[in-house]
């Protein structure tokens, strides 16, 4: 049809010349794809640095291909990668998703050239994509294919007669895989250590999967004597990788990895830096909100609001950046606390925990290895998200389905870049220490100063997205209530930098004044109307001196004003009889510096009801705490 159209036009016609050039380019392209030698014009450009245009199939210098591609097809982006893919896939069938999503992301070098040209490596990538269907796994697939390609390049250097990865999977070539892995992982025979030990330990899993795929190739090819021999050799290869790899490579690589960890300094963010960062994020969010209220099309203000909300949620929950940045808008809108469900458990949680249940929103998102992990949203963050959702339709493309979506962008934000950017802008002393990984280590380190039970540790591990099978009984609070009411206290303490005050206490014993941040006037009036637990008893259990003295007189004056507006406590002095009985009953607690439990205090009241008729269990507990604290000071 192209020739007929060409011949129908008069000679020296411009369109005829274009068609002739297109036909010529296609012929040269097909000839080159069949590995036939071709003449390069002027002979100045080496054969290896020439790539075709994916639109007109003409060959150009790889460095200047992007210029021609803009004129030819008006496309921008990875011109070299597209040309490399077009040249290699001319006569081959490759998985469509692999060709459309993974190949364009791969750098156009000899490593990706080897990966795209090898059928077994491409099949490995296609299988990995089918197993992991999330969009962000395209990058992981590219990395794993390039790892196999590096091994194949080293094997070809040692044995040039090996042309494909399928040919290399023979028991007689097992030592070649060991030598190639050592070379890629930069093994030093003098020190007997690997520079990249994780690569040497993990690459064997990819080798086994390639053997499994190769067995499928042979079995699908038909039954014959040679195919049976090939299957037997591939199964022998799997056995060698399983049995011998740990002795040849993995054991020494693991030693190198452990040695590196021993000498590595653990850096955790400072509490003062986290305070500075949080205040900076709150101030930045306020500025962005004010600008958006006047002009809801301000893209810079909208992006700032999205980034500050993301950082505040990450700072509270200690989530992995990738998990949080891929959170969907629909997930946030459809999930929420069920108030009626929580009311069933109000009798077994404290008043402060009840307030946390009211003020915090819990949303479960998909995490690493397909697990579901919860994310808590504070009251102020929820208000900012509500404004963000209202403005979103006018400034964010409709096809962007992520909650943290920036203006005029169709993909999610890059979480680790955002937290790094705002850590530097906040004015923290050591901004490099504020990363998502170190925030998680900070939580794991500081939780050791608390007296946490096995159930508390299990719930914290589940909250952080780790598998935990210990003590998963059915007689306990539901996960959503436990994580929102109890673990949120721990997270808020980390965020405020006040964890030292509660050293040695369990989660049930940690109780702090929630009125500064969480209780508004309506909630305060509702609490006073409740007859189950009085405000006086509740406030007496608070830790004293919660107001941080920062030298700001105006702030101090406002805080004093809020304190004076509260209802005054009527202090009833302890009699000598009450003091003697309480000390005698809790002698073991005073000696071991541990506060008594609620049921122990209530036992004392039951034994001496007339003596302690004006005392509650909270007051008795605080009295015992004050007694052993006096002994410590002495």
C-alpha positions in Angstrom: 0.0 0.0 0.0 2.9 2.4 0.7 4.5 1.7 -2.7 1.1 2.1 -4.5 0.6 5.5 -2.8 4.1 6.5 -3.6 3.8 5.6 -7.3 0.5 7.4 -7.7 2.2 10.8 -7.0 4.1 12.8 -9.7 7.9 12.9 -9.6 9.7 15.6 -7.5 6.6 16.0 -5.3 7.3 16.9 -1.7 4.9 14.4 -0.2 6.3 11.7 -2.5 9.8 12.4 -1.1 8.5 12.1 2.5 6.9 8.8 1.8 10.1 7.6 0.1 12.1 8.6 3.1 9.7 6.9 5.5 9.8 3.7 3.4 13.6 3.8 3.3 13.8 4.3 7.1 11.5 1.4 7.7 13.7 -0.9 5.5 16.9 0.1 7.3 15.2 -0.4 10.7 14.0 -3.9 9.8 17.5 -4.7 8.4 19.2 -3.5 11.6 16.7 -5.3 13.8 17.6 -8.6 12.0 21.3 -8.0 13.0 22.3 -7.4 9.3 25.2 -5.0 8.8 24.4 -1.6 7.4 26.4 1.4 6.3 26.4 4.4 8.7 26.5 7.8 6.9 29.8 9.6 7.0 31.2 6.9 9.3 31.6 9.4 12.2 29.0 8.0 14.6 29.9 4.6 16.2 27.4 1.9 15.7 26.7 1.6 19.5 25.6 5.2 19.9 22.9 5.2 17.1 19.2 4.7 18.0 16.0 4.8 16.0 13.1 7.3 16.4 10.0 5.4 17.6 7.8 7.4 15.2 9.6 7.6 11.8 12.1 4.7 12.5 15.0 6.9 11.2 18.4 6.4 12.9 20.1 9.3 14.7 22.8 9.9 17.3 21.6 8.9 20.7 22.7 12.2 22.2 20.7 14.2 19.6 17.7 11.9 19.3 15.6 14.0 21.7 15.7 17.0 19.3 14.5 15.1 16.3 11.8 13.4 18.4 10.3 16.7 19.4 10.0 17.8 15.8 8.8 14.4 14.5 6.2 13.4 17.0 5.9 16.3 19.5 6.8 14.0 22.3 9.1 14.8 25.2 10.8 12.5 27.7 13.0 9.5 27.4 13.7 9.4 23.6 16.7 7.1 24.0 14.8 4.5 26.0 11.9 4.6 23.5 14.3 4.1 20.6 16.1 1.3 22.3 12.7 -0.5 23.0 11.5 0.0 19.4 14.8 -1.6 18.0 14.7 -4.6 20.3 11.0 -5.4 20.2 10.6 -5.3 16.4 10.2 -9.1 16.0 9.4 -10.1 19.6 6.2 -10.3 21.7 6.6 -8.8 25.2 4.0 -8.3 27.9 2.1 -5.0 27.1 2.3 -3.7 30.7 6.0 -4.3 30.8 6.5 -2.5 27.4 4.3 0.5 28.3 5.2 1.0 32.0 8.6 -0.5 32.8 10.7 -0.1 29.6 10.1 3.7 29.3 11.4 4.1 32.9 14.7 2.2 32.2 17.8 4.2 31.5 19.0 3.6 27.9 22.4 2.0 28.7 24.0 -1.4 28.0 22.4 -2.9 31.2 18.9 -2.1 30.2 19.7 -3.2 26.6 20.7 -6.6 27.9 17.6 -6.8 30.1 15.2 -5.9 27.2 17.0 -8.3 24.7 16.8 -11.4 27.0 13.5 -13.2 26.8 13.9 -14.9 30.2 14.6 -11.6 32.0 11.6 -10.0 30.3 9.4 -13.0 31.4 10.7 -12.6 35.0 9.7 -8.9 34.9 6.3 -9.6 33.5 5.6 -12.2 36.2 6.8 -9.9 38.9 4.4 -7.2 37.6 1.5 -9.6 37.6 2.3 -10.5 41.2 2.6 -6.9 42.4 -0.1 -4.9 40.6 0.4 -1.5 42.3 1.8 1.3 40.1 4.9 2.0 42.2 6.1 -1.6 41.6 7.1 -0.6 38.1 10.3 1.0 39.5 11.0 -2.2 41.5 10.5 -4.4 38.5 13.0 -2.2 36.5 15.6 -2.5 39.3 15.2 -6.3 39.6 15.5 -6.8 35.8 18.7 -4.6 35.8 20.2 -6.7 38.6 19.8 -9.9 36.5 21.2 -8.0 33.5 24.3 -7.1 35.4 24.9 -10.7 36.3 24.3 -11.8 32.6 26.9 -9.2 31.4 29.5 -10.5 33.8 28.8 -14.1 32.8 29.2 -13.2 29.1 32.5 -11.7 29.8 33.7 -14.9 31.4 32.1 -17.2 28.9 31.4 -15.5 25.5 29.7 -18.6 24.1 26.8 -18.1 26.4 24.2 -15.9 24.6 21.2 -15.8 26.9 20.2 -16.3 30.5 18.4 -19.5 29.6 21.7 -21.0 28.4 23.5 -20.0 31.5 21.1 -21.9 33.8 23.0 -25.2 33.7 24.7 -26.9 36.7 28.1 -26.7 35.1 27.8 -22.9 35.1 26.9 -22.6 38.8 30.3 -21.3 39.7 30.0 -18.5 37.1 26.9 -17.2 38.9 28.9 -17.1 42.1 31.8 -15.2 40.5 29.5 -12.8 38.7 27.6 -12.0 41.9 30.9 -11.4 43.8 32.0 -9.0 41.1 28.7 -7.1 41.0 28.5 -7.0 44.8 32.2 -5.8 44.9 33.6 -8.7 46.9 37.1 -8.1 48.4 39.0 -11.3 48.7 41.7 -9.6 50.9 39.2 -8.6 53.6 36.7 -11.4 52.8 33.9 -8.8 52.8 31.2 -7.5 50.4 30.7 -3.9 49.7 27.0 -4.5 48.8 26.1 -7.5 50.9 22.3 -7.1 50.6 22.6 -7.6 46.8 24.6 -10.8 47.2 22.0 -12.2 49.7 18.8 -11.4 47.8 19.8 -12.0 44.1 19.5 -15.8 44.6 15.7 -15.5 44.9 15.6 -14.0 41.4 17.8 -16.8 40.1 15.3 -19.4 41.5 12.3 -17.7 39.9 14.2 -17.6 36.6 14.7 -21.4 36.8 11.0 -21.9 37.5 10.1 -19.7 34.5 12.6 -21.6 32.3 10.9 -24.9 33.4 7.6 -23.6 32.2 9.1 -22.6 28.9 10.5 -26.2 28.4 7.2 -27.9 29.4 5.1 -25.7 27.2 7.5 -26.5 24.3 6.4 -30.1 24.1 7.5 -33.5 25.4 10.8 -34.9 24.1 14.0 -36.4 25.5 15.9 -33.2 25.3 13.1 -31.3 27.1 13.2 -33.8 30.0 16.9 -33.4 30.3 16.5 -29.6 30.3 13.9 -29.8 33.1 16.2 -32.1 35.1 19.1 -29.7 34.7 17.0 -26.7 35.8 15.7 -28.5 38.9 19.3 -29.4 39.7 20.1 -25.7 39.4 17.3 -24.8 41.8 18.7 -27.4 44.3 22.2 -25.9 44.0 20.9 -22.3 44.6 19.0 -23.5 47.6 21.6 -25.8 49.2 25.0 -24.2 48.2 24.4 -20.5 47.9 24.3 -19.9 51.6 27.7 -21.5 52.0 29.3 -19.8 49.0 27.8 -16.3 49.2 25.1 -15.6 51.7 26.9 -16.5 55.0 29.8 -14.1 54.3 27.5 -11.4 53.0 25.4 -11.6 56.2 28.6 -11.2 58.2 29.5 -8.1 56.3 26.0 -6.7 56.8 26.1 -7.3 60.5 29.5 -5.8 60.9 28.4 -2.7 59.1 25.4 -2.4 61.5 27.6 -2.9 64.6 29.7 0.1 63.7 26.9 2.3 62.5 25.9 5.1 64.8 22.1 5.3 65.5 20.9 8.8 64.9 17.5 9.8 66.2 15.8 13.2 65.8 16.0 15.6 68.8 12.8 16.4 70.7 13.6 20.1 70.3 13.9 19.8 66.5 10.6 17.9 66.3 8.9 20.8 68.3 10.4 23.4 66.0 9.3 21.4 62.9 5.8 21.0 64.2 5.4 24.7 65.0 6.8 25.6 61.6 4.3 23.3 59.9 1.4 24.7 61.8 2.4 28.3 61.0 2.9 27.4 57.3 -0.5 25.8 57.1 -2.1 28.9 58.6 -0.5 31.1 56.0 -1.5 28.8 53.2 -5.1 28.7 54.5 -5.3 32.5 54.6 -4.2 32.8 51.0 -6.6 30.1 49.8 -9.5 31.8 51.5 -8.9 34.9 49.5 -7.9 33.1 46.2 -8.7 29.4 45.9 -6.8 29.1 42.6 -3.4 29.9 44.2 -1.4 26.8 43.2 1.6 27.7 45.4 -0.5 28.1 48.5 -2.4 24.8 47.8 0.8 22.9 47.3 2.2 24.3 50.6 -1.0 23.2 52.4 -0.8 19.7 51.0 2.8 19.3 52.0 2.3 20.6 55.5 -0.7 18.3 56.1 1.4 15.4 54.8 4.3 16.2 57.1 2.1 16.6 60.2 0.3 13.3 59.6 3.7 11.6 59.0 5.1 13.2 62.2 2.3 12.0 64.3 1.9 8.5 62.9 5.6 7.6 62.0 4.4 6.0 58.8 6.6 5.0 55.8 6.5 7.9 53.2 5.4 5.6 50.4 2.5 4.2 52.4 1.1 7.7 53.2 1.7 9.4 49.9 -0.3 6.7 48.0 -3.3 7.1 50.3 -6.5 7.5 48.2 -8.9 10.4 48.5 -11.8 8.0 48.5 -10.3 5.9 51.4 -10.2 9.0 53.6 -13.7 10.2 52.7 -15.4 6.8 53.3 -13.6 5.9 56.5 -14.4 7.4 59.9 -15.0 6.8 63.5 -18.3 5.1 64.4 -19.5 6.9 67.5 -22.0 4.3 68.5 -19.5 1.5 68.3 -17.1 3.4 70.6 -19.8 4.2 73.2 -19.9 0.5 74.2 -16.4 0.6 75.6 -16.6 4.0 77.5 -16.7 2.2 80.9 -13.3 0.6 80.5 -11.3 3.6 79.2 -10.3 6.8 80.9 -11.8 10.3 80.2 -8.7 11.5 78.3 -8.8 8.3 76.1 -12.5 9.0 75.5 -11.7 12.5 74.3 -9.0 11.1 72.0 -11.6 8.8 70.5 -13.9 11.8 69.8 -11.2 14.0 68.3 -9.0 11.6 66.3 -10.0 10.0 63.0 -8.7 6.6 62.2 -8.2 5.4 58.6 -6.7 2.1 57.6 -4.5 2.1 54.5 -2.5 -0.5 52.5 1.0 -0.9 53.7 4.1 -3.0 53.0 3.5 -6.6 51.9 -0.3 -5.9 51.6 -0.9 -5.3 55.3 -3.5 -2.8 56.6 -2.1 -0.1 58.9 -4.0 2.6 60.7 -3.4 6.4 60.3 -4.6 8.9 62.9 -5.7 12.4 61.9 -5.9 15.1 64.6 -8.7 17.6 64.8 -6.7 20.5 63.3 -5.4 18.4 60.4 -9.0 17.2 59.6 -10.1 20.9 59.3 -7.2 21.6 56.9 -8.0 18.5 54.8 -11.6 19.6 54.6 -10.5 22.9 53.1 -8.1 21.1 50.8 -10.9 18.7 49.5 -13.2 21.7 48.9 -10.7 23.5 46.7 -9.3 20.3 45.1 -11.8 20.1 42.1 -10.8 23.5 40.7 -7.0 22.9 40.8 -6.2 19.2 40.7 -6.8 17.0 37.6 -9.7 14.6 38.0 -7.7 11.5 37.2 -5.4 12.1 40.2 -7.0 9.8 42.9 -4.5 10.4 45.7 -5.4 12.4 48.8 -2.0 14.3 48.9 -2.2 15.5 45.3 -0.4 18.7 44.2 -1.9 21.2 41.8 -1.9 20.4 38.1 -0.1 17.0 38.6 -1.5 13.6 37.8 0.7 11.6 40.2 1.2 11.5 44.0 3.8 13.5 45.8 7.3 12.3 46.7 7.1 11.8 50.4 10.7 11.6 51.4 11.5 14.7 49.4 8.7 16.7 51.1 9.8 15.8 54.6 13.4 16.6 53.8 12.5 19.9 52.3 10.4 21.2 55.2 12.9 19.8 57.8 15.5 22.1 56.3 13.2 25.1 56.0 11.9 24.8 59.6 15.2 25.9 61.2 15.9 22.7 63.1 19.5 22.3 64.4 19.9 18.9 62.8 17.4 18.6 59.9 19.2 15.6 58.3 18.2 13.5 61.3 14.4 14.1 60.6 13.6 11.3 58.2 10.7 8.8 58.2 13.0 5.9 59.0 14.7 7.7 61.9 11.3 8.9 63.2 10.3 5.2 63.4 13.5 4.4 65.2 12.9 7.3 67.5 9.5 5.8 68.5 11.0 2.3 69.0 13.9 3.7 71.1 11.8 5.9 73.4 9.1 3.3 74.0 11.6 1.4 76.0 11.4 4.0 78.8 7.7 3.2 79.4 6.5 0.2 81.3 4.6 -1.4 78.4 2.9 -4.8 78.7 3.1 -7.5 76.1 -0.3 -6.4 74.8 0.8 -2.8 74.5 3.9 -3.9 72.5 1.8 -6.1 70.3 -0.6 -3.3 69.5 2.2 -0.9 68.8 3.8 -3.4 66.5 0.5 -3.9 64.6 0.1 -0.1 64.5 3.5 0.3 62.9 2.8 -2.4 60.3 4.9 -5.2 61.7 3.7 -8.8 62.1 3.1 -9.7 65.7 1.7 -13.0 66.8 2.2 -12.8 70.5 -0.9 -12.7 72.8 -3.4 -12.1 70.1 -6.3 -13.1 72.3 -10.0 -12.4 71.8 -10.6 -10.9 75.3 -9.3 -7.4 74.8 -10.3 -4.0 73.4 -10.8 -3.9 69.6 -7.8 -2.7 67.6 -9.4 0.5 66.4 -10.3 1.6 70.0 -7.0 0.5 71.5 -4.9 2.3 68.8 -6.9 5.5 68.8 -7.4 5.8 72.5 -4.2 4.4 74.0 -1.4 4.4 71.4 -2.3 8.0 70.4 -1.2 9.1 73.9 2.2 7.7 73.2 2.4 9.3 69.8 1.3 12.7 71.2 4.0 12.5 73.9 6.6 11.8 71.2 5.4 14.8 69.1 5.5 17.1 72.1 8.9 15.9 73.4 7.5 15.2 76.9 8.3 11.4 77.1 10.8 11.8 79.9 8.1 12.9 82.4 6.4 9.5 82.2 9.4 7.2 82.4 8.6 3.7 83.9 4.8 4.1 83.5 2.4 1.9 81.6 0.0 3.3 79.0 -2.9 3.0 81.5 -1.0 5.2 84.0 -0.1 7.9 81.5 -2.6 10.6 81.9 -2.1 14.3 80.8 -4.2 17.3 80.4 -6.0 17.2 77.1 -7.9 20.5 77.6 -5.1 22.6 76.1 -5.4 21.1 72.7 -8.5 18.8 72.4 -11.3 20.0 74.7 -13.4 22.9 73.6 -16.1 24.7 75.6 -18.9 22.4 74.5 -17.0 19.2 75.4 -16.0 20.7 78.8 -19.7 21.4 79.6 -20.6 17.8 78.6 -17.9 16.4 80.9 -19.2 18.4 83.9 -22.6 17.0 83.3 -21.4 13.4 83.5 -21.8 11.9 87.0 -19.7 8.8 86.4 -16.3 10.5 86.8 -15.9 13.9 88.4 -13.7 16.6 86.9 -12.0 17.1 90.3 -10.9 13.5 90.6 -9.8 13.4 86.9 -7.7 16.6 87.2 -6.1 15.5 90.4 -4.4 12.6 88.6 -2.8 14.9 86.1 0.9 15.4 86.1 1.7 18.9 87.4 3.4 21.8 85.6 2.4 20.9 82.1 2.8 24.5 80.9 6.1 24.9 79.1 7.9 28.1 80.1 9.3 29.6 77.0 9.7 33.2 78.2 6.8 34.5 76.2 4.9 36.8 78.5 1.8 37.1 76.3 1.5 33.4 76.0 2.0 33.0 79.7 -0.7 35.5 80.5 -3.2 33.8 78.2 -2.4 30.4 79.8 -2.9 31.9 83.3 -6.2 33.3 82.2 -7.4 29.9 81.0 -6.3 28.3 84.3 -8.1 30.9 86.5 -11.4 30.3 84.5 -11.4 26.7 85.4 -13.4 25.3 88.4 -11.3 25.5 91.6 -10.5 22.2 93.4 -11.4 21.9 97.1 -8.5 20.3 98.8 -9.4 18.1 101.8 -6.3 17.5 104.0 -5.2 14.0 104.9 -5.6 12.9 108.5 -2.8 11.2 110.4 -4.9 7.9 110.4 -5.4 8.0 106.7 -1.7 8.6 106.1 -0.6 5.7 108.4 -3.1 3.2 106.8 -2.2 4.2 103.2 1.5 3.9 103.9 1.2 0.6 105.6 -1.1 -0.8 102.9 1.2 0.3 100.0 4.6 -0.3 101.7 5.7 -2.5 98.8 4.7 0.1 96.2 6.7 2.8 98.0 9.8 0.6 98.4 9.7 -0.4 94.7 8.7 3.1 93.5 5.7 1.8 91.6 2.2 3.4 91.7 -0.7 1.1 92.9 -3.4 -0.1 90.6 -7.0 1.0 90.7 -8.3 -2.3 92.2 -5.6 -2.1 95.0 -6.7 1.4 96.0 -10.3 0.3 96.0 -9.4 -2.6 98.3 -8.1 -0.2 100.8 -11.3 1.9 100.6 -13.4 -1.3 101.1 -11.4 -2.3 104.2 -11.7 1.1 105.8 -14.8 2.7 104.3 -15.4 5.3 107.1 -11.7 6.4 107.2 -11.5 7.0 103.5 -15.0 8.1 102.8 -13.7 11.5 101.5 -11.0 10.0 99.3 -11.2 8.4 95.8 -8.9 5.8 94.4 -7.2 8.5 92.2 -6.3 10.6 95.3 -4.9 7.5 97.1 -2.8 6.7 94.1 -1.4 10.2 93.8 -0.6 10.2 97.6 1.4 7.0 97.2 3.2 8.5 94.2 4.1 11.6 96.2 5.5 9.5 99.0 8.0 7.5 97.0 8.9 10.6 95.0 9.8 12.3 98.4 12.1 9.3 99.2 13.8 9.6 95.8 14.5 13.3 96.3 15.9 12.6 99.8 
